[in-house]
Amino acid sequence: MNKKIKGTAVGVLALSLTLVSGANVFADTNKYNITYQGGQPLSGTYVNINSDLVTNLEANQLVGVKTNTSKLSFSGSLWKTGYQRLGVGESAKCHKAHYLEIHDNDSVKASDNTIFSITDGDYAMTAKINEVIMDNVTGLSSNGKFLPIVVDEENNYLYYNSGYVYKDSGCTTKVDNIAEYSAQGIPVTENDAIVFVNLNVKLTKNGKQFTSDGLYFGVRDFDSAQSFKVLTSGNELKKANTFAASEAIIQPANSNNLKNYYVSDSNGSYVYSGFATGQKIISNSKTNMYLKLGNAAQTNGLDIVYGFHSTAGSPVSYYANQYKVTYVSDEYGDITGIEAEDVIKNDNPSGSEQKPDDGYEFTYWTADKDVELEDGTEIKAGEKITSEQVKQVVVNQNLKFTAHHVATSKEDDKKGPAAPNTGASTGEFNAAPIAVSVLGITLGALFVAMLPRLTHKKIKFD
């Protein structure tokens, strides 16, 4: 885990977590029924291991983690501006951030419309904070001490911050009334405190609701006593729709032999990262999983709970299983439209435009692989495809479409025939001169054949 907050003073603060035999025990059951106990070690039994898919997804983030083109914005009256300190010692950096003051379980309500949004190119993600619920947290008040929930403007991560929120860009003066914390990032008065952030997340493309069979949500940077639970019915965390690159990614080795766990019961499945007194999993390789989104999670938004038992942060991000579609022309024309595009799995290409050379006209496209249209029509590689049919192809692999042209004049173009030269003549010709030539050759041959007879015949003179 590369981007977790590790405040410079954490190491000297007193531990507050009192655990029995290293197990994680909670006094109460919170409204999300997430407890950091029980379950089975996270493994390929509960998550699909598919490195090829994950490689594709990680190369095709639609929106989320900060990029050179992404933009972060905030709406709602509860956001405050400040800075947070990331890193330890000389490597620590001060980042601009927006944060919320959580004084009690009513600090943020769905009706407040507290939203952070990220746009990147054609795509936009809105994350609405429905509520922030604290379990086993005391000592806070509506006008006094609070816990900060932070969105970092330099990496677009969502954080539960263990007190390192500042007023100035040098991160030297803390914001007033932040509760004191232990080395686990928990208020020192608590033994089993935890904070849950309930989000509804939606994705649009060019301002319109976007749905696709190849759309995934990232459960990323998962460690440091975090937990995740999907509330959207039918899209819960389970093997059928959860993917990771390897067993080692979801269960990273650590010196304390702590584990990430998967819990499934009648209240729904969730994952949590185990911890012990003063210890938690820190994964430098990042524990990333990807949740395939069904129709309900796309049309109504994904309802997901981020649980924090410690200082931690994760991105809120969308990914797509995409393929590269390219457009080329034969030597008798040029591509004037797009030359390549990324198409999400099972979606359709946009198609492209071409311009024939002088003396030629466009005839059809071909694909380099067998394709299937939306209506089920199958077209073999190299067979003719119309421009409209190209836009109906269901993309499930990398494809290359080639535009083909033919000559429009009767005389051969300087470049030669547009069709492949198979050795047979493909142009028109005048048969009359050839017929005369053949007749002449035939008569000549007959004359030569008769010469002997003519030379040996006796000629009589009267």
MARZAMAR-557283 format. One record per residue (C-alpha): residue number from 1; x, y, z. Coordinates in Angstrom, 2 decimals, m for minus. Each point is the difference from the previous one (the first is absolute). Layout:
! residues N
[NUM [X Y Z]]
...
***
This chain:
! residues 462
[1 [0.00 0.00 0.00]]
[2 [1.76 3.04 m1.30]]
[3 [m2.25 2.88 0.88]]
[4 [m1.18 m0.59 3.55]]
[5 [0.43 2.90 2.44]]
[6 [2.80 m0.55 2.48]]
[7 [0.24 3.16 2.16]]
[8 [3.39 0.85 1.40]]
[9 [m1.26 m0.10 3.56]]
[10 [m1.81 m3.34 m0.25]]
[11 [2.85 m2.05 1.39]]
[12 [0.11 1.86 3.31]]
[13 [m3.73 m0.02 0.71]]
[14 [m1.41 m2.50 2.46]]
[15 [m1.70 m3.16 m1.24]]
[16 [m3.68 m0.25 0.76]]
[17 [m1.00 m3.36 m1.47]]
[18 [m0.42 m2.68 2.61]]
[19 [m0.37 m3.37 m1.73]]
[20 [m0.52 m3.45 1.41]]
[21 [2.60 m2.54 m1.18]]
[22 [0.66 2.12 m3.09]]
[23 [m3.58 m0.46 m1.23]]
[24 [m2.17 2.89 m1.17]]
[25 [m2.98 0.32 2.33]]
[26 [m2.80 2.57 m0.08]]
[27 [m2.32 0.74 2.87]]
[28 [m2.98 0.84 m2.23]]
[29 [m1.33 m0.84 m3.43]]
[30 [m0.21 3.09 m2.21]]
[31 [m2.81 0.64 m2.47]]
[32 [2.04 m1.48 m2.86]]
[33 [0.71 m3.19 1.95]]
[34 [3.73 0.32 m0.69]]
[35 [2.18 m1.44 2.73]]
[36 [3.72 m0.53 m0.25]]
[37 [m0.21 m3.63 1.03]]
[38 [m0.73 m3.37 m1.55]]
[39 [m0.15 m0.85 m3.67]]
[40 [2.59 m1.77 m2.12]]
[41 [3.37 1.23 m1.27]]
[42 [m0.57 1.79 m3.31]]
[43 [1.01 m2.30 m2.86]]
[44 [m0.92 m1.32 m3.43]]
[45 [m2.86 m1.85 1.67]]
[46 [m1.82 3.32 0.35]]
[47 [1.59 2.12 m2.75]]
[48 [0.58 m0.83 m3.67]]
[49 [3.72 0.05 m0.82]]
[50 [0.35 1.37 m3.53]]
[51 [3.23 1.87 m0.68]]
[52 [m0.81 0.69 m3.68]]
[53 [m3.29 1.68 0.87]]
[54 [1.56 2.05 2.79]]
[55 [2.85 1.11 m2.27]]
[56 [m2.58 1.20 m2.51]]
[57 [m2.02 1.81 2.69]]
[58 [2.98 1.72 1.56]]
[59 [1.00 1.31 m3.41]]
[60 [m3.50 1.34 m0.55]]
[61 [m1.09 2.14 2.94]]
[62 [m2.96 2.10 m1.08]]
[63 [0.01 2.34 2.98]]
[64 [1.33 m0.03 3.56]]
[65 [3.65 0.17 1.03]]
[66 [1.54 3.37 m0.90]]
[67 [1.21 0.39 m3.60]]
[68 [1.32 2.94 m2.02]]
[69 [m3.49 0.51 m1.46]]
[70 [m2.26 m0.65 3.01]]
[71 [m1.81 2.73 1.90]]
[72 [m1.35 m0.22 3.55]]
[73 [m2.93 2.07 1.22]]
[74 [m2.20 0.23 3.11]]
[75 [m3.61 0.89 0.68]]
[76 [m1.97 0.40 3.23]]
[77 [0.40 2.42 2.89]]
[78 [1.82 m2.36 2.38]]
[79 [3.38 m0.10 m1.73]]
[80 [2.89 1.96 1.50]]
[81 [3.37 0.73 m1.62]]
[82 [3.32 m0.82 1.58]]
[83 [3.11 m2.16 m0.38]]
[84 [1.07 m3.46 1.08]]
[85 [3.43 m1.41 0.64]]
[86 [0.95 m3.22 m1.83]]
[87 [3.14 m1.97 0.67]]
[88 [2.53 m0.32 2.79]]
[89 [2.98 2.16 0.90]]
[90 [1.80 1.77 m2.82]]
[91 [m2.13 m1.76 m2.61]]
[92 [m3.22 1.48 1.41]]
[93 [m1.89 2.33 m2.32]]
[94 [m2.77 2.50 0.58]]
[95 [m3.00 m0.45 m2.31]]
[96 [m2.93 2.30 m0.62]]
[97 [m3.26 m1.67 1.04]]
[98 [m3.68 0.37 0.78]]
[99 [m1.28 m1.50 3.23]]
[100 [m3.15 m0.60 2.04]]
[101 [m0.36 0.42 3.74]]
[102 [m1.66 m3.08 1.49]]
[103 [m1.30 0.88 3.46]]
[104 [m2.70 m2.68 0.23]]
[105 [m1.97 m2.45 m2.13]]
[106 [m2.21 2.81 m1.33]]
[107 [2.87 2.17 m1.23]]
[108 [m0.61 m1.03 m3.63]]
[109 [m3.39 m1.00 m1.39]]
[110 [m1.08 m0.95 m3.51]]
[111 [m2.17 3.11 m0.14]]
[112 [3.12 2.17 0.40]]
[113 [1.10 m1.00 m3.54]]
[114 [3.64 m0.16 1.04]]
[115 [1.75 m1.01 m3.22]]
[116 [3.45 m0.19 m1.49]]
[117 [0.30 m0.45 m3.76]]
[118 [2.82 m0.97 m2.32]]
[119 [m0.04 0.60 m3.75]]
[120 [2.52 m1.42 m2.45]]
[121 [m0.58 0.47 m3.71]]
[122 [m3.50 m1.18 m0.94]]
[123 [m0.62 m1.68 3.35]]
[124 [m1.19 1.45 3.30]]
[125 [m0.46 m1.69 3.37]]
[126 [m2.13 1.39 2.82]]
[127 [0.42 m1.38 3.52]]
[128 [m2.76 1.05 2.37]]
[129 [0.70 m0.52 3.71]]
[130 [m3.27 m1.35 1.38]]
[131 [1.24 m0.18 3.58]]
[132 [3.02 m0.46 2.24]]
[133 [m0.63 m2.37 2.89]]
[134 [2.29 m0.45 2.99]]
[135 [0.02 m3.12 2.12]]
[136 [1.32 0.11 3.59]]
[137 [1.15 3.61 m0.27]]
[138 [m0.58 2.36 2.93]]
[139 [1.37 3.35 1.13]]
[140 [m1.18 1.91 m3.07]]
[141 [m2.61 2.76 0.03]]
[142 [m1.99 2.06 m2.48]]
[143 [2.08 3.11 0.69]]
[144 [3.19 m1.62 1.23]]
[145 [2.30 m2.86 m0.93]]
[146 [m0.47 m1.69 m3.38]]
[147 [1.42 m2.66 m2.31]]
[148 [1.02 1.10 m3.52]]
[149 [m1.02 m1.74 m3.22]]
[150 [2.29 1.29 m2.74]]
[151 [0.14 0.04 m3.80]]
[152 [3.56 0.73 m1.11]]
[153 [0.21 2.32 m3.00]]
[154 [3.39 m1.28 m1.14]]
[155 [m0.90 m3.67 m0.37]]
[156 [m3.84 m0.04 0.16]]
[157 [0.02 m2.50 2.88]]
[158 [m2.66 m0.22 2.70]]
[159 [1.61 m0.06 3.49]]
[160 [m0.84 m0.46 3.60]]
[161 [2.74 2.25 1.40]]
[162 [1.41 m0.56 3.46]]
[163 [0.19 3.64 0.92]]
[164 [2.55 1.34 m2.43]]
[165 [m2.15 2.67 m1.59]]
[166 [1.52 3.47 m0.14]]
[167 [m0.94 3.59 m0.67]]
[168 [3.08 0.94 m2.04]]
[169 [1.78 m1.30 m3.11]]
[170 [3.09 m0.77 2.06]]
[171 [m1.96 m2.33 2.30]]
[172 [1.28 1.70 3.14]]
[173 [m3.23 1.13 1.73]]
[174 [m2.68 m2.61 0.67]]
[175 [m3.67 0.69 m0.46]]
[176 [m1.69 0.67 3.35]]
[177 [m1.97 m2.67 1.88]]
[178 [1.27 m3.10 m1.78]]
[179 [m0.23 m2.91 2.42]]
[180 [3.25 m1.50 1.33]]
[181 [1.10 m3.34 m1.41]]
[182 [2.00 m3.09 0.78]]
[183 [2.51 m1.72 m2.26]]
[184 [m2.91 m1.88 m1.59]]
[185 [m1.64 3.28 m0.94]]
[186 [m2.80 m0.49 2.54]]
[187 [m1.07 2.41 2.79]]
[188 [2.04 m0.80 3.11]]
[189 [m3.16 m0.47 2.09]]
[190 [m1.22 m2.88 m2.15]]
[191 [0.82 m3.69 m0.24]]
[192 [m2.02 m1.09 m3.04]]
[193 [m0.82 3.18 m1.89]]
[194 [m0.78 m0.12 m3.69]]
[195 [m1.29 2.49 m2.58]]
[196 [m2.19 m0.91 m3.00]]
[197 [m0.49 2.21 m3.07]]
[198 [m3.06 m0.93 m2.08]]
[199 [0.25 1.08 m3.64]]
[200 [m2.28 m0.13 m3.02]]
[201 [2.19 0.15 m3.10]]
[202 [m1.16 0.60 m3.58]]
[203 [1.72 0.28 m3.37]]
[204 [m1.02 2.09 m3.02]]
[205 [1.45 0.44 m3.47]]
[206 [m0.44 3.33 m1.78]]
[207 [m2.59 0.97 2.57]]
[208 [m2.15 m3.11 m0.48]]
[209 [m0.36 m3.06 2.19]]
[210 [2.54 m2.58 m1.11]]
[211 [m0.51 m3.75 0.11]]
[212 [2.10 m2.81 m1.41]]
[213 [0.54 m3.72 0.41]]
[214 [3.72 0.69 0.40]]
[215 [m0.17 2.50 2.89]]
[216 [1.85 m0.61 3.30]]
[217 [0.41 1.83 3.30]]
[218 [3.34 m0.04 1.80]]
[219 [0.28 m1.23 3.59]]
[220 [3.58 1.22 0.13]]
[221 [2.81 0.62 2.44]]
[222 [m1.69 m2.32 2.46]]
[223 [1.98 m0.51 3.25]]
[224 [0.71 1.98 3.19]]
[225 [m3.05 m1.30 1.93]]
[226 [m2.44 1.02 m2.73]]
[227 [m3.24 m1.74 m0.94]]
[228 [m2.32 0.10 m3.00]]
[229 [m3.61 m1.06 m0.41]]
[230 [m2.26 0.41 m3.05]]
[231 [m3.63 0.68 0.91]]
[232 [m1.45 m0.12 m3.53]]
[233 [m2.11 m3.14 m0.22]]
[234 [1.33 m2.52 m2.49]]
[235 [3.41 1.64 m0.26]]
[236 [1.49 m1.03 3.34]]
[237 [3.65 m0.97 0.33]]
[238 [0.10 m3.64 m1.10]]
[239 [2.09 m2.15 m2.29]]
[240 [m2.38 0.29 m2.94]]
[241 [0.72 3.71 m0.41]]
[242 [3.25 0.75 1.89]]
[243 [3.40 m0.25 m1.69]]
[244 [3.66 0.35 0.97]]
[245 [3.34 m0.49 m1.72]]
[246 [1.42 m2.61 2.38]]
[247 [m0.27 m1.68 3.39]]
[248 [3.03 1.98 1.17]]
[249 [m1.74 3.29 m0.78]]
[250 [m3.05 m0.72 2.15]]
[251 [1.97 m1.73 2.76]]
[252 [3.34 1.84 0.25]]
[253 [2.74 m1.43 2.20]]
[254 [0.85 2.00 3.12]]
[255 [2.26 m0.47 2.99]]
[256 [m2.94 m0.17 2.42]]
[257 [m1.75 m2.76 m1.97]]
[258 [m3.20 2.06 m0.07]]
[259 [m2.66 m0.94 m2.54]]
[260 [m2.65 1.59 m2.16]]
[261 [m3.35 m1.72 0.53]]
[262 [m3.19 m0.74 m1.90]]
[263 [m3.27 m0.22 1.96]]
[264 [m3.28 m1.27 m1.43]]
[265 [m3.14 m0.34 2.07]]
[266 [m3.72 0.76 m0.12]]
[267 [0.76 3.72 0.33]]
[268 [2.12 0.07 m3.14]]
[269 [3.64 m0.52 m0.89]]
[270 [2.89 2.34 0.73]]
[271 [3.78 0.06 0.30]]
[272 [2.20 1.36 2.75]]
[273 [3.71 0.35 0.59]]
[274 [1.06 m1.59 3.29]]
[275 [2.06 1.74 2.65]]
[276 [1.38 m0.50 3.48]]
[277 [1.05 2.36 2.76]]
[278 [2.19 2.61 m1.64]]
[279 [0.23 m2.02 m3.22]]
[280 [m1.72 0.05 m3.37]]
[281 [0.66 m1.20 m3.55]]
[282 [1.81 2.53 m2.17]]
[283 [0.19 m1.25 m3.59]]
[284 [2.52 1.81 m2.18]]
[285 [m1.20 m1.97 m3.03]]
[286 [m3.58 1.10 0.70]]
[287 [m2.84 m2.42 0.62]]
[288 [m2.29 0.70 m2.93]]
[289 [m3.24 m1.71 m0.96]]
[290 [m2.51 0.85 m2.73]]
[291 [m3.76 m0.38 0.26]]
[292 [m1.94 m0.69 m3.20]]
[293 [m3.08 2.23 0.04]]
[294 [m3.47 m1.24 m0.88]]
[295 [m2.85 2.08 m1.36]]
[296 [m1.40 1.14 3.36]]
[297 [3.40 1.20 1.24]]
[298 [0.39 2.02 m3.19]]
[299 [m3.47 1.47 m0.45]]
[300 [m0.67 0.78 3.68]]
[301 [3.63 0.45 1.06]]
[302 [2.17 m2.32 2.06]]
[303 [m0.71 0.14 3.74]]
[304 [3.23 m0.86 1.79]]
[305 [1.30 0.40 3.56]]
[306 [3.63 0.90 0.71]]
[307 [0.93 m1.07 3.53]]
[308 [3.01 1.44 1.86]]
[309 [1.40 m1.43 3.22]]
[310 [3.18 1.98 m0.58]]
[311 [1.54 2.80 m2.00]]
[312 [m0.43 m1.03 m3.64]]
[313 [m1.07 1.11 m3.45]]
[314 [m1.22 m1.51 m3.27]]
[315 [m1.05 1.30 m3.39]]
[316 [m3.58 0.01 m1.25]]
[317 [0.45 m1.05 m3.60]]
[318 [m1.50 m1.64 m3.08]]
[319 [1.75 m2.27 m2.50]]
[320 [m0.98 m1.67 m3.25]]
[321 [0.94 m3.19 m1.77]]
[322 [0.91 1.59 m3.33]]
[323 [1.39 m1.08 m3.35]]
[324 [1.88 1.92 m2.68]]
[325 [m1.80 0.52 m3.32]]
[326 [2.09 1.39 m2.85]]
[327 [m0.91 1.21 m3.49]]
[328 [2.31 m0.21 m3.03]]
[329 [m0.37 0.31 m3.75]]
[330 [1.37 m1.94 m2.93]]
[331 [2.51 1.87 m2.19]]
[332 [m2.76 1.67 m2.04]]
[333 [m1.40 2.27 2.73]]
[334 [0.58 1.62 3.39]]
[335 [m1.72 m0.05 3.40]]
[336 [m1.37 3.51 0.62]]
[337 [m1.94 m0.80 3.19]]
[338 [1.29 m1.58 3.21]]
[339 [2.87 m2.43 m0.44]]
[340 [m0.45 m1.80 3.33]]
[341 [m2.35 m0.12 2.98]]
[342 [m0.43 m1.88 3.27]]
[343 [m3.29 m1.86 0.13]]
[344 [m1.40 m1.49 3.19]]
[345 [m0.67 m3.73 m0.18]]
[346 [m3.31 m0.86 m1.72]]
[347 [m0.50 3.61 m1.13]]
[348 [0.09 1.16 m3.63]]
[349 [2.68 1.87 m1.96]]
[350 [m0.66 3.57 m1.09]]
[351 [1.14 m0.75 m3.54]]
[352 [2.23 2.27 m2.06]]
[353 [0.19 1.90 m3.28]]
[354 [2.18 m0.61 m3.05]]
[355 [0.83 1.88 m3.21]]
[356 [0.80 m1.82 m3.27]]
[357 [2.89 1.09 m2.21]]
[358 [m0.80 1.62 m3.38]]
[359 [m1.39 m2.58 m2.37]]
[360 [m1.18 m2.29 2.79]]
[361 [m3.14 m0.47 2.08]]
[362 [m0.72 m1.61 3.37]]
[363 [m1.62 m3.46 m0.09]]
[364 [0.02 m1.63 3.45]]
[365 [1.86 m0.68 3.28]]
[366 [1.48 m3.26 1.21]]
[367 [0.97 m1.10 3.52]]
[368 [3.17 m1.89 0.86]]
[369 [m1.96 m2.40 2.23]]
[370 [m3.41 m1.66 0.02]]
[371 [m2.62 2.38 1.43]]
[372 [m3.62 m0.12 1.06]]
[373 [m2.60 2.75 m0.40]]
[374 [m2.60 1.04 2.56]]
[375 [m2.67 m2.08 m1.77]]
[376 [2.17 m3.12 0.15]]
[377 [1.23 0.14 m3.61]]
[378 [3.48 m1.51 m0.30]]
[379 [2.51 1.42 m2.45]]
[380 [3.24 m1.84 m0.63]]
[381 [3.40 1.67 m0.09]]
[382 [0.59 1.51 m3.44]]
[383 [m3.69 m0.01 m1.01]]
[384 [m1.75 3.20 m1.05]]
[385 [m1.40 2.30 2.72]]
[386 [m1.95 3.20 m0.70]]
[387 [0.69 3.23 1.86]]
[388 [m3.25 m0.39 1.91]]
[389 [0.81 m3.58 0.95]]
[390 [3.36 1.10 1.45]]
[391 [m1.97 2.06 2.54]]
[392 [m2.03 m3.08 0.94]]
[393 [2.94 m2.30 0.74]]
[394 [0.08 m1.32 3.58]]
[395 [3.59 0.54 1.11]]
[396 [1.57 m2.72 2.16]]
[397 [3.56 0.04 m1.35]]
[398 [2.48 2.37 m1.65]]
[399 [m1.12 0.66 m3.59]]
[400 [1.33 1.62 m3.16]]
[401 [m2.36 1.19 m2.75]]
[402 [1.39 0.59 m3.51]]
[403 [m1.68 2.23 m2.60]]
[404 [0.07 m1.39 m3.57]]
[405 [m0.25 1.92 m3.30]]
[406 [m0.33 m0.75 m3.74]]
[407 [0.95 1.95 m3.12]]
[408 [m2.80 2.01 m1.60]]
[409 [1.58 0.45 m3.51]]
[410 [0.33 m2.60 m2.79]]
[411 [3.67 0.74 m0.43]]
[412 [2.38 m1.37 2.57]]
[413 [0.90 2.50 2.70]]
[414 [3.68 0.83 0.23]]
[415 [0.14 m1.91 3.26]]
[416 [m1.32 m3.14 m1.63]]
[417 [m3.14 m1.97 0.78]]
[418 [m1.62 0.49 3.42]]
[419 [m0.77 m3.71 0.18]]
[420 [2.87 m2.43 0.74]]
[421 [1.94 m1.15 m3.10]]
[422 [m0.69 m3.72 m0.31]]
[423 [1.63 m0.41 m3.45]]
[424 [m3.28 0.25 m1.92]]
[425 [m0.93 3.14 m1.90]]
[426 [m2.50 2.14 1.91]]
[427 [m0.34 2.77 m2.65]]
[428 [m1.99 0.31 m3.24]]
[429 [1.63 m0.67 m3.42]]
[430 [m0.79 0.17 m3.73]]
[431 [m0.43 m3.49 m1.46]]
[432 [0.06 0.96 m3.73]]
[433 [3.79 0.54 m0.42]]
[434 [0.70 m3.23 1.83]]
[435 [m2.43 m1.90 m2.25]]
[436 [1.66 1.36 m3.17]]
[437 [3.42 m0.89 1.34]]
[438 [m1.05 m3.55 0.73]]
[439 [m1.48 m0.39 m3.49]]
[440 [3.23 1.24 m1.59]]
[441 [2.07 m2.43 2.01]]
[442 [m2.30 m2.85 m1.00]]
[443 [0.17 0.79 m3.76]]
[444 [3.76 0.38 0.21]]
[445 [0.30 m3.38 1.62]]
[446 [m2.11 m1.64 m2.73]]
[447 [2.12 1.60 m2.70]]
[448 [3.19 m1.29 1.56]]
[449 [m1.49 m3.47 0.29]]
[450 [m0.88 m0.10 m3.71]]
[451 [3.41 1.15 m1.26]]
[452 [1.41 m3.54 m0.42]]
[453 [m2.94 m1.02 m2.11]]
[454 [0.29 3.07 m2.11]]
[455 [3.71 m0.48 m0.64]]
[456 [m0.33 m3.65 m1.03]]
[457 [m2.99 0.36 m2.32]]
[458 [0.72 m0.39 m3.71]]
[459 [m1.00 2.96 m2.12]]
[460 [m1.17 m0.64 m3.45]]
[461 [0.33 2.67 m2.76]]
[462 [m2.24 m0.12 m2.96]]
***
